[in-house]
Amino acid sequence: MENLVNNYGWWLLALVLIAMEMIAPGYFMLWIGIAAGLMGLVALVAPTLPAIVQALLFGILAIASCALYWKFILPLAEQRDDQPLLNRRGEKLIGQRFVLVEPIVNGRGKVKVGDGSWLAEGPDLPVGSEVEVVAVDGTALRVKSVV
């Protein structure tokens, strides 16, 4: 009966740690929770393992699982960013050409982008000039004339 409680104790700890990860994500508790789940399996296979040995083995499994995450899984997750400019809409416009809807006077005007307009900064140009976006500065597009 004591071994059954011991196994359930590890699995309960695993569930609590994984639930904590769901409440406050950061991937840290998940891997310690996985170590607790593995420790539950170890305790099931080796029911006579002393508590101190189980605690030490749990510590080793927790460190190993976190190291596995940092060394192998985190770099893979960082490489999978298939839309690096998702929340940087202005940077997607670099290299594209647009038409001025307001002349650039004293370095400022507006270009038509889709169904709206963006502030444009660059050399003075008349309405209707074609410009190319060369950089983004906050919400303003830095442009150059397309000749």
N, C-alpha and C positions, 0 to 999 in steps of 0.2 A: 504493500500500500504506500509506503514511504517513497519508493521509486516512482510510482505513478504520479504522486504529488510533485516529485522532483522534475519529471518530464513535463508535466503541465505547467510547472513554475517557469521553466525556460521558454516554453511556447507562449505563455501568458506575457512574459517579459518581452518576447519578440513582437507580439501584437501591440503592446503598449508603446514600444519604441517606434514601430512603423506607424501607429496612429499619431504619435507626436510629430513624426515627419510629415504626415498629411496636414496637420494643423499649422506647423511652422516649417515649410520646406527649406531644405538646404543640403540634402543628400547625406548628411552626417548620421542622423539617427537611423536612417534606412539601413546602412551597412552594419551598424552595431546590432540592429534588430535581426538582420540576416545571420549575424554571428550567434545571436541568442537562439534562433531557430535551428541552426546547425548544432548548437550545444544540446538542444532538446533531442535531436537525433542521436548524438553521441551518448547521451544519458540513457536513451532507449536501448541502444546496442550494448552498452557497458553499464548495466544498472548498479554494479557494486563499486563504481568509481567514487572515491571519497570526495566530499564537498570542496575541500581545498584544491584538489586536483581539477575539479570541474571549474572552479573559479579561475584558476590559472589558465586553463585551456580556453575558457571564455575570453579572457584578456588577450591571449595570443590570437584567437580567431577574430576578435574585434579589430585589433591592430592590423592583422593581415587583410581583412576585408576592406578596411579604409585605405590601406596602401594599394590594394588592387584597384580600387576606384580611382584614386589620384594618379596612379601610374598608367593605367590602361583605358579606363572608361571615360574619364573626364576629357582627355585629349581627343577621343573619338567624337564626343558630344560637341566639342568646340569646332571640329572640322565639318560638321553636318549643317552649318548655317548656310542654307541654300538661298536665303534672301537677306544678305548683309545690310542692304539699304532700306529695309522694310519701313522703319520709322524715320528715315532721313530722306524724305521725298525730294527735297531740293537737289541732293547729290545725284539723284537719278537723272536729272536734267542736264548735267554737265556733258558737253559735246553735242547737244541737240540745238537745232536752229528754230528761231521763232521770229515773229514780226512785231515791230513796235506799234502799240496802240496809242501811246502817248510819247511825244518826242523826248529824247534825253537832252535836258537842258541843265547846265551846271552839274553834269554828272549823274542826274537822276531822271528816270522815266519809267514806263511800264511796257511789258511785253505780254502778248496773249499766249496763255498756256492752257490748252484744252478749252474749257468753257469759262475760264476765269482769267485773271491777269495777275502778274507778279511784278514787284518793284525791280527795276533794272538799274544797274550802275555801270557806267562806262563813258566812252567819248560821246560828245554831243552829236546827235543824229536826228533826222526828221522822222515824222510818223510814216509807217509803211516800210521802213528800212529792215532788212533781214539781219539778224544778229545771231551769234553763237554763244552759248553759255560756256564760260571758261572756269568759273568758280562759284561758290555759294558762300555768302557772308550773312549768317542768321537767316532772315527771310528775304534778303535781297539777292538777286542773281547778278553776278559780275559778267558782263558781256563784252564782246568785241564785234566790230563790223564785219560782215561777210561781203567781200567785194567780188 
